[in-house]
Amino acid sequence: MLVTSDNHLKVIPFLSSCKNLIDGLLRAGKSCQYILDLTPEEIISSTEIEASMWIMADRTKTVLKMLNVSFYPSFYTIPQNLKKTHAGVANNFVREVFVADNTIYAATSGGLSISTDGGESWIYKTTVNNLGNNATKAVFVADNIIYVGTDHGLSISKDNGLSWQTKTSANDFTNAPVEDVYILDSIIYTATNGGGLLISKDGGESWYAQRSLINGFSGSDNVYGVFASGSNVYAATYGGLSISVDGGENWTNKTTFNGMGSNFVNGVFASGDTIYAATFNGLSVSLDHGNNWTTYLENYTVHNVTEANGVLYISTNKGLLTHTTGH
Protein backbone atom coordinates (compact mmCIF):
# COMPACT_ATOMS: atom_id res chain seq x y z
CA MET A 1 0.00 0.00 0.00
CA LEU A 2 0.97 3.65 -0.33
CA VAL A 3 0.94 6.02 2.62
CA THR A 4 2.10 9.59 3.14
CA SER A 5 3.28 11.75 5.99
CA ASP A 6 0.71 14.38 4.94
CA ASN A 7 -2.55 13.56 6.73
CA HIS A 8 -4.61 15.45 4.15
CA LEU A 9 -3.38 13.41 1.20
CA LYS A 10 -5.41 10.34 0.30
CA VAL A 11 -3.79 7.75 -1.95
CA ILE A 12 -5.91 5.24 -3.87
CA PRO A 13 -4.20 2.47 -5.88
CA PHE A 14 -5.67 1.33 -9.19
CA LEU A 15 -8.27 -1.43 -8.89
CA SER A 16 -5.92 -3.66 -10.86
CA SER A 17 -2.74 -4.54 -9.03
CA CYS A 18 0.54 -3.12 -10.20
CA LYS A 19 2.62 -5.81 -11.93
CA ASN A 20 5.84 -3.97 -11.14
CA LEU A 21 5.49 -4.55 -7.42
CA ILE A 22 7.26 -7.65 -6.12
CA ASP A 23 6.71 -8.48 -2.48
CA GLY A 24 5.49 -4.94 -2.03
CA LEU A 25 8.66 -3.37 -3.45
CA LEU A 26 8.94 -1.44 -6.69
CA ARG A 27 11.14 -3.18 -9.26
CA ALA A 28 14.26 -1.28 -10.27
CA GLY A 29 13.68 1.07 -13.21
CA LYS A 30 9.92 0.41 -13.16
CA SER A 31 6.94 2.48 -12.07
CA CYS A 32 3.40 2.12 -10.73
CA GLN A 33 0.52 4.51 -11.20
CA TYR A 34 -1.69 5.58 -8.32
CA ILE A 35 -4.58 8.01 -7.96
CA LEU A 36 -3.71 10.80 -5.54
CA ASP A 37 -6.73 12.66 -4.24
CA LEU A 38 -7.47 15.35 -1.65
CA THR A 39 -10.62 16.58 0.04
CA PRO A 40 -12.09 19.56 -1.92
CA GLU A 41 -11.74 22.08 0.90
CA GLU A 42 -8.01 21.48 0.88
CA ILE A 43 -7.55 22.25 -2.85
CA ILE A 44 -6.98 25.95 -2.44
CA SER A 45 -3.49 27.33 -2.57
CA SER A 46 -0.61 27.72 -4.96
CA THR A 47 2.00 27.34 -2.22
CA GLU A 48 4.19 24.34 -2.94
CA ILE A 49 5.46 21.97 -0.26
CA GLU A 50 7.02 18.55 -0.44
CA ALA A 51 5.49 15.36 0.90
CA SER A 52 7.49 12.25 1.68
CA MET A 53 5.73 9.13 0.43
CA TRP A 54 6.47 5.51 1.02
CA ILE A 55 5.55 2.28 -0.78
CA MET A 56 5.08 -0.31 1.93
CA ALA A 57 4.20 -3.98 1.85
CA ASP A 58 4.47 -5.56 5.26
CA ARG A 59 5.53 -2.34 7.08
CA THR A 60 9.17 -3.48 7.01
CA LYS A 61 10.15 -2.94 3.39
CA THR A 62 10.08 0.64 2.18
CA VAL A 63 10.91 2.54 -0.99
CA LEU A 64 11.19 6.23 -0.20
CA LYS A 65 10.56 8.84 -2.88
CA MET A 66 9.96 12.58 -2.68
CA LEU A 67 6.76 13.58 -4.48
CA ASN A 68 4.90 16.79 -5.14
CA VAL A 69 1.33 17.01 -6.36
CA SER A 70 -0.10 19.96 -8.28
CA PHE A 71 -3.86 19.34 -8.42
CA TYR A 72 -6.43 16.79 -7.40
CA PRO A 73 -7.67 14.30 -8.36
CA SER A 74 -5.11 13.15 -10.89
CA PHE A 75 -3.02 10.19 -11.94
CA TYR A 76 0.63 10.17 -11.07
CA THR A 77 3.49 7.82 -11.64
CA ILE A 78 5.84 6.80 -8.89
CA PRO A 79 8.71 7.54 -8.50
CA GLN A 80 8.49 10.71 -10.61
CA ASN A 81 8.97 14.09 -8.94
CA LEU A 82 5.63 15.91 -9.08
CA LYS A 83 4.10 18.95 -7.42
CA LYS A 84 1.90 19.13 -4.34
CA THR A 85 -0.27 22.10 -3.45
CA HIS A 86 -0.73 23.18 0.18
CA ALA A 87 -4.01 24.58 1.45
CA GLY A 88 -4.11 28.09 2.87
CA VAL A 89 -3.08 31.62 2.04
CA ALA A 90 -1.10 32.54 -1.06
CA ASN A 91 2.22 32.37 0.77
CA ASN A 92 3.28 31.24 4.24
CA PHE A 93 5.12 34.54 4.79
CA VAL A 94 2.21 36.66 6.07
CA ARG A 95 3.16 40.26 6.78
CA GLU A 96 -0.15 41.67 8.01
CA VAL A 97 -3.77 40.70 8.59
CA PHE A 98 -6.84 42.95 8.56
CA VAL A 99 -10.42 41.96 9.37
CA ALA A 100 -13.44 43.96 8.21
CA ASP A 101 -17.12 42.87 8.13
CA ASN A 102 -16.20 39.20 8.68
CA THR A 103 -13.75 39.27 5.76
CA ILE A 104 -10.10 38.41 6.39
CA TYR A 105 -7.39 40.10 4.33
CA ALA A 106 -3.84 38.70 4.54
CA ALA A 107 -0.89 40.52 3.00
CA THR A 108 1.63 37.85 2.01
CA SER A 109 4.80 37.56 -0.03
CA GLY A 110 2.76 35.84 -2.74
CA GLY A 111 -0.06 38.38 -3.05
CA LEU A 112 -3.19 39.39 -1.14
CA SER A 113 -5.33 36.55 0.23
CA ILE A 114 -9.01 37.16 0.99
CA SER A 115 -11.38 34.89 2.93
CA THR A 116 -15.09 35.44 3.56
CA ASP A 117 -15.69 32.22 5.52
CA GLY A 118 -13.38 32.53 8.49
CA GLY A 119 -10.31 31.25 6.69
CA GLU A 120 -11.80 28.01 5.37
CA SER A 121 -11.20 29.08 1.77
CA TRP A 122 -9.27 31.87 0.09
CA ILE A 123 -9.08 33.83 -3.13
CA TYR A 124 -5.87 35.48 -4.26
CA LYS A 125 -5.04 38.82 -5.81
CA THR A 126 -1.69 39.15 -7.56
CA THR A 127 -0.07 41.03 -10.43
CA VAL A 128 -2.33 38.98 -12.70
CA ASN A 129 -5.16 41.09 -11.22
CA ASN A 130 -3.08 44.29 -11.65
CA LEU A 131 -1.81 44.36 -8.09
CA GLY A 132 1.34 46.50 -7.97
CA ASN A 133 3.56 43.63 -6.80
CA ASN A 134 3.06 40.14 -5.40
CA ALA A 135 5.17 41.06 -2.36
CA THR A 136 2.45 42.68 -0.25
CA LYS A 137 3.37 44.11 3.14
CA ALA A 138 0.33 45.94 4.48
CA VAL A 139 -3.43 45.97 4.08
CA PHE A 140 -6.16 48.30 5.35
CA VAL A 141 -9.86 48.48 4.52
CA ALA A 142 -12.00 51.60 5.00
CA ASP A 143 -15.37 52.54 3.49
CA ASN A 144 -15.32 49.34 1.40
CA ILE A 145 -12.03 50.36 -0.24
CA ILE A 146 -9.04 48.00 0.00
CA TYR A 147 -5.56 49.53 0.31
CA VAL A 148 -2.57 47.20 -0.16
CA GLY A 149 1.03 48.21 0.39
CA THR A 150 3.33 46.39 -2.02
CA ASP A 151 7.01 46.37 -2.92
CA HIS A 152 6.10 48.65 -5.82
CA GLY A 153 3.59 51.26 -4.72
CA LEU A 154 0.15 51.35 -3.13
CA SER A 155 -2.63 49.30 -4.78
CA ILE A 156 -6.24 50.41 -4.28
CA SER A 157 -9.47 48.56 -5.09
CA LYS A 158 -12.94 50.10 -4.88
CA ASP A 159 -14.85 47.01 -6.05
CA ASN A 160 -13.91 44.32 -3.50
CA GLY A 161 -10.70 43.40 -5.28
CA LEU A 162 -12.07 42.88 -8.79
CA SER A 163 -9.92 45.68 -10.22
CA TRP A 164 -6.91 47.60 -8.92
CA GLN A 165 -5.14 50.90 -9.42
CA THR A 166 -1.56 51.22 -8.20
CA LYS A 167 -0.06 54.51 -7.10
CA THR A 168 3.60 54.93 -8.04
CA SER A 169 5.92 57.77 -8.98
CA ALA A 170 3.80 58.17 -12.12
CA ASN A 171 0.89 59.17 -9.85
CA ASP A 172 2.74 61.66 -7.65
CA PHE A 173 3.47 58.79 -5.23
CA THR A 174 6.71 56.76 -4.97
CA ASN A 175 8.10 53.48 -6.26
CA ALA A 176 9.46 52.66 -2.82
CA PRO A 177 8.05 49.65 -0.92
CA VAL A 178 4.99 50.51 1.17
CA GLU A 179 5.54 49.08 4.65
CA ASP A 180 2.30 50.22 6.30
CA VAL A 181 -0.93 52.05 5.55
CA TYR A 182 -3.51 53.67 7.81
CA ILE A 183 -6.77 55.42 6.95
CA LEU A 184 -8.53 57.93 9.20
CA ASP A 185 -11.36 60.25 8.17
CA SER A 186 -10.64 59.46 4.49
CA ILE A 187 -7.01 60.60 4.88
CA ILE A 188 -4.49 58.00 3.64
CA TYR A 189 -1.20 57.71 5.52
CA THR A 190 1.43 55.45 3.92
CA ALA A 191 4.76 54.47 5.46
CA THR A 192 7.36 53.78 2.78
CA ASN A 193 10.86 52.35 2.90
CA GLY A 194 12.92 55.16 1.41
CA GLY A 195 10.18 57.55 0.35
CA GLY A 196 9.18 58.90 3.74
CA LEU A 197 5.57 59.24 4.93
CA LEU A 198 3.14 60.02 2.10
CA ILE A 199 -0.28 61.54 2.82
CA SER A 200 -3.33 61.97 0.63
CA LYS A 201 -6.49 63.89 1.51
CA ASP A 202 -8.34 63.26 -1.77
CA GLY A 203 -8.57 59.50 -1.99
CA GLY A 204 -5.10 59.00 -3.45
CA GLU A 205 -5.40 61.41 -6.36
CA SER A 206 -2.62 63.64 -5.03
CA TRP A 207 0.07 63.19 -2.38
CA TYR A 208 2.47 65.17 -0.29
CA ALA A 209 5.45 63.70 1.52
CA GLN A 210 7.03 64.20 4.91
CA ARG A 211 10.66 63.32 4.53
CA SER A 212 13.92 63.46 6.42
CA LEU A 213 14.34 66.65 8.49
CA ILE A 214 11.39 68.43 6.81
CA ASN A 215 9.00 70.15 9.27
CA GLY A 216 10.72 68.41 12.17
CA PHE A 217 10.25 64.93 10.72
CA SER A 218 12.64 62.05 11.44
CA GLY A 219 16.19 62.03 10.15
CA SER A 220 15.31 58.92 8.12
CA ASP A 221 13.08 58.38 5.08
CA ASN A 222 12.70 54.72 6.07
CA VAL A 223 9.23 54.61 7.65
CA TYR A 224 7.98 51.21 8.81
CA GLY A 225 4.77 51.97 10.65
CA VAL A 226 2.09 54.64 10.92
CA PHE A 227 -0.86 55.21 13.24
CA ALA A 228 -3.35 58.07 13.53
CA SER A 229 -5.91 59.12 16.12
CA GLY A 230 -7.78 62.39 15.83
CA SER A 231 -5.28 65.04 14.77
CA ASN A 232 -2.37 62.97 16.11
CA VAL A 233 -0.18 61.05 13.67
CA TYR A 234 2.68 58.73 14.65
CA ALA A 235 5.41 57.55 12.25
CA ALA A 236 7.76 54.71 13.20
CA THR A 237 11.05 55.35 11.41
CA TYR A 238 14.64 54.19 11.46
CA GLY A 239 15.55 57.56 12.89
CA GLY A 240 13.14 57.60 15.83
CA LEU A 241 9.42 58.05 16.42
CA SER A 242 7.96 61.14 14.75
CA ILE A 243 4.82 62.65 16.30
CA SER A 244 2.47 65.21 14.79
CA VAL A 245 -0.44 66.87 16.62
CA ASP A 246 -1.77 68.72 13.56
CA GLY A 247 -2.59 65.92 11.13
CA GLY A 248 0.92 65.46 9.79
CA GLU A 249 1.89 69.04 8.97
CA ASN A 250 4.54 69.52 11.67
CA TRP A 251 6.51 67.02 13.71
CA THR A 252 8.64 66.34 16.76
CA ASN A 253 10.99 63.37 16.73
CA LYS A 254 11.68 61.12 19.72
CA THR A 255 14.90 59.09 19.97
CA THR A 256 17.15 57.43 22.54
CA PHE A 257 18.05 60.96 23.61
CA ASN A 258 14.47 61.20 24.92
CA GLY A 259 14.67 57.80 26.62
CA MET A 260 13.48 55.45 23.90
CA GLY A 261 14.97 51.97 23.70
CA SER A 262 16.29 52.40 20.15
CA ASN A 263 16.14 54.82 17.25
CA PHE A 264 15.06 51.93 15.03
CA VAL A 265 11.27 51.89 15.43
CA ASN A 266 9.28 49.14 13.68
CA GLY A 267 5.71 49.98 14.69
CA VAL A 268 3.55 52.21 16.86
CA PHE A 269 0.18 52.28 18.60
CA ALA A 270 -1.41 55.00 20.72
CA SER A 271 -4.41 55.27 23.02
CA GLY A 272 -5.11 58.66 24.54
CA ASP A 273 -1.84 60.03 25.91
CA THR A 274 -0.25 56.57 26.00
CA ILE A 275 2.11 55.69 23.15
CA TYR A 276 3.64 52.27 22.53
CA ALA A 277 6.67 52.13 20.22
CA ALA A 278 8.01 48.78 18.97
CA THR A 279 11.81 49.13 18.70
CA PHE A 280 14.87 47.02 18.02
CA ASN A 281 15.59 47.18 21.75
CA GLY A 282 12.32 46.62 23.53
CA LEU A 283 8.92 48.23 23.85
CA SER A 284 9.12 51.94 24.65
CA VAL A 285 6.09 53.38 26.44
CA SER A 286 5.13 56.98 27.12
CA LEU A 287 2.21 57.89 29.38
CA ASP A 288 2.38 61.63 28.62
CA HIS A 289 2.24 61.73 24.82
CA GLY A 290 5.94 61.36 24.22
CA ASN A 291 7.47 63.63 26.84
CA ASN A 292 8.89 60.81 28.96
CA TRP A 293 9.62 57.20 28.07
CA THR A 294 10.15 53.87 29.80
CA THR A 295 11.44 50.86 27.89
CA TYR A 296 10.33 47.32 28.69
CA LEU A 297 11.54 44.00 27.22
CA GLU A 298 15.05 45.29 26.66
CA ASN A 299 17.14 43.04 24.39
CA TYR A 300 13.94 41.96 22.62
CA THR A 301 13.37 42.99 19.01
CA VAL A 302 9.77 44.18 19.03
CA HIS A 303 8.29 44.00 15.54
CA ASN A 304 4.90 45.53 16.19
CA VAL A 305 2.36 46.37 18.87
CA THR A 306 -1.40 46.87 19.02
CA GLU A 307 -4.20 46.87 21.58
CA ALA A 308 -7.69 45.40 21.53
CA ASN A 309 -10.27 45.10 24.33
CA GLY A 310 -7.78 46.10 27.00
CA VAL A 311 -5.11 43.62 25.92
CA LEU A 312 -1.77 44.71 24.46
CA TYR A 313 -0.38 42.37 21.77
CA ILE A 314 3.38 42.56 21.27
CA SER A 315 5.08 40.64 18.45
CA THR A 316 8.75 40.00 19.16
CA ASN A 317 11.68 37.89 18.00
CA LYS A 318 10.85 35.60 20.93
CA GLY A 319 7.17 35.15 20.20
CA LEU A 320 3.87 36.92 20.75
CA LEU A 321 3.46 38.52 24.18
CA THR A 322 0.30 39.91 25.77
CA HIS A 323 -0.29 42.37 28.55
CA THR A 324 -3.53 43.60 30.14
CA THR A 325 -3.64 47.39 30.03
CA GLY A 326 -6.97 48.05 31.68
CA HIS A 327 -7.94 50.60 29.03
C-alpha positions as CSV (number, residue, x, y, z in Angstrom):
1,M,0.0,0.0,0.0
2,L,1.0,3.7,-0.3
3,V,0.9,6.0,2.6
4,T,2.1,9.6,3.1
5,S,3.3,11.7,6.0
6,D,0.7,14.4,4.9
7,N,-2.6,13.6,6.7
8,H,-4.6,15.5,4.1
9,L,-3.4,13.4,1.2
10,K,-5.4,10.3,0.3
11,V,-3.8,7.7,-2.0
12,I,-5.9,5.2,-3.9
13,P,-4.2,2.5,-5.9
14,F,-5.7,1.3,-9.2
15,L,-8.3,-1.4,-8.9
16,S,-5.9,-3.7,-10.9
17,S,-2.7,-4.5,-9.0
18,C,0.5,-3.1,-10.2
19,K,2.6,-5.8,-11.9
20,N,5.8,-4.0,-11.1
21,L,5.5,-4.5,-7.4
22,I,7.3,-7.7,-6.1
23,D,6.7,-8.5,-2.5
24,G,5.5,-4.9,-2.0
25,L,8.7,-3.4,-3.4
26,L,8.9,-1.4,-6.7
27,R,11.1,-3.2,-9.3
28,A,14.3,-1.3,-10.3
29,G,13.7,1.1,-13.2
30,K,9.9,0.4,-13.2
31,S,6.9,2.5,-12.1
32,C,3.4,2.1,-10.7
33,Q,0.5,4.5,-11.2
34,Y,-1.7,5.6,-8.3
35,I,-4.6,8.0,-8.0
36,L,-3.7,10.8,-5.5
37,D,-6.7,12.7,-4.2
38,L,-7.5,15.4,-1.7
39,T,-10.6,16.6,0.0
40,P,-12.1,19.6,-1.9
41,E,-11.7,22.1,0.9
42,E,-8.0,21.5,0.9
43,I,-7.6,22.3,-2.8
44,I,-7.0,25.9,-2.4
45,S,-3.5,27.3,-2.6
46,S,-0.6,27.7,-5.0
47,T,2.0,27.3,-2.2
48,E,4.2,24.3,-2.9
49,I,5.5,22.0,-0.3
50,E,7.0,18.5,-0.4
51,A,5.5,15.4,0.9
52,S,7.5,12.3,1.7
53,M,5.7,9.1,0.4
54,W,6.5,5.5,1.0
55,I,5.6,2.3,-0.8
56,M,5.1,-0.3,1.9
57,A,4.2,-4.0,1.8
58,D,4.5,-5.6,5.3
59,R,5.5,-2.3,7.1
60,T,9.2,-3.5,7.0
61,K,10.1,-2.9,3.4
62,T,10.1,0.6,2.2
63,V,10.9,2.5,-1.0
64,L,11.2,6.2,-0.2
65,K,10.6,8.8,-2.9
66,M,10.0,12.6,-2.7
67,L,6.8,13.6,-4.5
68,N,4.9,16.8,-5.1
69,V,1.3,17.0,-6.4
70,S,-0.1,20.0,-8.3
71,F,-3.9,19.3,-8.4
72,Y,-6.4,16.8,-7.4
73,P,-7.7,14.3,-8.4
74,S,-5.1,13.1,-10.9
75,F,-3.0,10.2,-11.9
76,Y,0.6,10.2,-11.1
77,T,3.5,7.8,-11.6
78,I,5.8,6.8,-8.9
79,P,8.7,7.5,-8.5
80,Q,8.5,10.7,-10.6
81,N,9.0,14.1,-8.9
82,L,5.6,15.9,-9.1
83,K,4.1,19.0,-7.4
84,K,1.9,19.1,-4.3
85,T,-0.3,22.1,-3.4
86,H,-0.7,23.2,0.2
87,A,-4.0,24.6,1.5
88,G,-4.1,28.1,2.9
89,V,-3.1,31.6,2.0
90,A,-1.1,32.5,-1.1
91,N,2.2,32.4,0.8
92,N,3.3,31.2,4.2
93,F,5.1,34.5,4.8
94,V,2.2,36.7,6.1
95,R,3.2,40.3,6.8
96,E,-0.1,41.7,8.0
97,V,-3.8,40.7,8.6
98,F,-6.8,43.0,8.6
99,V,-10.4,42.0,9.4
100,A,-13.4,44.0,8.2
101,D,-17.1,42.9,8.1
102,N,-16.2,39.2,8.7
103,T,-13.8,39.3,5.8
104,I,-10.1,38.4,6.4
105,Y,-7.4,40.1,4.3
106,A,-3.8,38.7,4.5
107,A,-0.9,40.5,3.0
108,T,1.6,37.8,2.0
109,S,4.8,37.6,0.0
110,G,2.8,35.8,-2.7
111,G,-0.1,38.4,-3.1
112,L,-3.2,39.4,-1.1
113,S,-5.3,36.6,0.2
114,I,-9.0,37.2,1.0
115,S,-11.4,34.9,2.9
116,T,-15.1,35.4,3.6
117,D,-15.7,32.2,5.5
118,G,-13.4,32.5,8.5
119,G,-10.3,31.2,6.7
120,E,-11.8,28.0,5.4
121,S,-11.2,29.1,1.8
122,W,-9.3,31.9,0.1
123,I,-9.1,33.8,-3.1
124,Y,-5.9,35.5,-4.3
125,K,-5.0,38.8,-5.8
126,T,-1.7,39.2,-7.6
127,T,-0.1,41.0,-10.4
128,V,-2.3,39.0,-12.7
129,N,-5.2,41.1,-11.2
130,N,-3.1,44.3,-11.7
131,L,-1.8,44.4,-8.1
132,G,1.3,46.5,-8.0
133,N,3.6,43.6,-6.8
134,N,3.1,40.1,-5.4
135,A,5.2,41.1,-2.4
136,T,2.5,42.7,-0.3
137,K,3.4,44.1,3.1
138,A,0.3,45.9,4.5
139,V,-3.4,46.0,4.1
140,F,-6.2,48.3,5.4
141,V,-9.9,48.5,4.5
142,A,-12.0,51.6,5.0
143,D,-15.4,52.5,3.5
144,N,-15.3,49.3,1.4
145,I,-12.0,50.4,-0.2
146,I,-9.0,48.0,0.0
147,Y,-5.6,49.5,0.3
148,V,-2.6,47.2,-0.2
149,G,1.0,48.2,0.4
150,T,3.3,46.4,-2.0
151,D,7.0,46.4,-2.9
152,H,6.1,48.7,-5.8
153,G,3.6,51.3,-4.7
154,L,0.1,51.3,-3.1
155,S,-2.6,49.3,-4.8
156,I,-6.2,50.4,-4.3
157,S,-9.5,48.6,-5.1
158,K,-12.9,50.1,-4.9
159,D,-14.8,47.0,-6.1
160,N,-13.9,44.3,-3.5
161,G,-10.7,43.4,-5.3
162,L,-12.1,42.9,-8.8
163,S,-9.9,45.7,-10.2
164,W,-6.9,47.6,-8.9
165,Q,-5.1,50.9,-9.4
166,T,-1.6,51.2,-8.2
167,K,-0.1,54.5,-7.1
168,T,3.6,54.9,-8.0
169,S,5.9,57.8,-9.0
170,A,3.8,58.2,-12.1
171,N,0.9,59.2,-9.8
172,D,2.7,61.7,-7.6
173,F,3.5,58.8,-5.2
174,T,6.7,56.8,-5.0
175,N,8.1,53.5,-6.3
176,A,9.5,52.7,-2.8
177,P,8.0,49.7,-0.9
178,V,5.0,50.5,1.2
179,E,5.5,49.1,4.6
180,D,2.3,50.2,6.3
181,V,-0.9,52.1,5.5
182,Y,-3.5,53.7,7.8
183,I,-6.8,55.4,6.9
184,L,-8.5,57.9,9.2
185,D,-11.4,60.3,8.2
186,S,-10.6,59.5,4.5
187,I,-7.0,60.6,4.9
188,I,-4.5,58.0,3.6
189,Y,-1.2,57.7,5.5
190,T,1.4,55.5,3.9
191,A,4.8,54.5,5.5
192,T,7.4,53.8,2.8
193,N,10.9,52.4,2.9
194,G,12.9,55.2,1.4
195,G,10.2,57.6,0.3
196,G,9.2,58.9,3.7
197,L,5.6,59.2,4.9
198,L,3.1,60.0,2.1
199,I,-0.3,61.5,2.8
200,S,-3.3,62.0,0.6
201,K,-6.5,63.9,1.5
202,D,-8.3,63.3,-1.8
203,G,-8.6,59.5,-2.0
204,G,-5.1,59.0,-3.4
205,E,-5.4,61.4,-6.4
206,S,-2.6,63.6,-5.0
207,W,0.1,63.2,-2.4
208,Y,2.5,65.2,-0.3
209,A,5.5,63.7,1.5
210,Q,7.0,64.2,4.9
211,R,10.7,63.3,4.5
212,S,13.9,63.5,6.4
213,L,14.3,66.6,8.5
214,I,11.4,68.4,6.8
215,N,9.0,70.1,9.3
216,G,10.7,68.4,12.2
217,F,10.2,64.9,10.7
218,S,12.6,62.0,11.4
219,G,16.2,62.0,10.2
220,S,15.3,58.9,8.1
221,D,13.1,58.4,5.1
222,N,12.7,54.7,6.1
223,V,9.2,54.6,7.7
224,Y,8.0,51.2,8.8
225,G,4.8,52.0,10.6
226,V,2.1,54.6,10.9
227,F,-0.9,55.2,13.2
228,A,-3.4,58.1,13.5
229,S,-5.9,59.1,16.1
230,G,-7.8,62.4,15.8
231,S,-5.3,65.0,14.8
232,N,-2.4,63.0,16.1
233,V,-0.2,61.1,13.7
234,Y,2.7,58.7,14.6
235,A,5.4,57.5,12.2
236,A,7.8,54.7,13.2
237,T,11.1,55.3,11.4
238,Y,14.6,54.2,11.5
239,G,15.5,57.6,12.9
240,G,13.1,57.6,15.8
241,L,9.4,58.1,16.4
242,S,8.0,61.1,14.8
243,I,4.8,62.6,16.3
244,S,2.5,65.2,14.8
245,V,-0.4,66.9,16.6
246,D,-1.8,68.7,13.6
247,G,-2.6,65.9,11.1
248,G,0.9,65.5,9.8
249,E,1.9,69.0,9.0
250,N,4.5,69.5,11.7
251,W,6.5,67.0,13.7
252,T,8.6,66.3,16.8
253,N,11.0,63.4,16.7
254,K,11.7,61.1,19.7
255,T,14.9,59.1,20.0
256,T,17.1,57.4,22.5
257,F,18.0,61.0,23.6
258,N,14.5,61.2,24.9
259,G,14.7,57.8,26.6
260,M,13.5,55.5,23.9
261,G,15.0,52.0,23.7
262,S,16.3,52.4,20.2
263,N,16.1,54.8,17.2
264,F,15.1,51.9,15.0
265,V,11.3,51.9,15.4
266,N,9.3,49.1,13.7
267,G,5.7,50.0,14.7
268,V,3.5,52.2,16.9
269,F,0.2,52.3,18.6
270,A,-1.4,55.0,20.7
271,S,-4.4,55.3,23.0
272,G,-5.1,58.7,24.5
273,D,-1.8,60.0,25.9
274,T,-0.2,56.6,26.0
275,I,2.1,55.7,23.1
276,Y,3.6,52.3,22.5
277,A,6.7,52.1,20.2
278,A,8.0,48.8,19.0
279,T,11.8,49.1,18.7
280,F,14.9,47.0,18.0
281,N,15.6,47.2,21.8
282,G,12.3,46.6,23.5
283,L,8.9,48.2,23.9
284,S,9.1,51.9,24.7
285,V,6.1,53.4,26.4
286,S,5.1,57.0,27.1
287,L,2.2,57.9,29.4
288,D,2.4,61.6,28.6
289,H,2.2,61.7,24.8
290,G,5.9,61.4,24.2
291,N,7.5,63.6,26.8
292,N,8.9,60.8,29.0
293,W,9.6,57.2,28.1
294,T,10.1,53.9,29.8
295,T,11.4,50.9,27.9
296,Y,10.3,47.3,28.7
297,L,11.5,44.0,27.2
298,E,15.1,45.3,26.7
299,N,17.1,43.0,24.4
300,Y,13.9,42.0,22.6
301,T,13.4,43.0,19.0
302,V,9.8,44.2,19.0
303,H,8.3,44.0,15.5
304,N,4.9,45.5,16.2
305,V,2.4,46.4,18.9
306,T,-1.4,46.9,19.0
307,E,-4.2,46.9,21.6
308,A,-7.7,45.4,21.5
309,N,-10.3,45.1,24.3
310,G,-7.8,46.1,27.0
311,V,-5.1,43.6,25.9
312,L,-1.8,44.7,24.5
313,Y,-0.4,42.4,21.8
314,I,3.4,42.6,21.3
315,S,5.1,40.6,18.4
316,T,8.7,40.0,19.2
317,N,11.7,37.9,18.0
318,K,10.8,35.6,20.9
319,G,7.2,35.2,20.2
320,L,3.9,36.9,20.7
321,L,3.5,38.5,24.2
322,T,0.3,39.9,25.8
323,H,-0.3,42.4,28.6
324,T,-3.5,43.6,30.1
325,T,-3.6,47.4,30.0
326,G,-7.0,48.0,31.7
327,H,-7.9,50.6,29.0
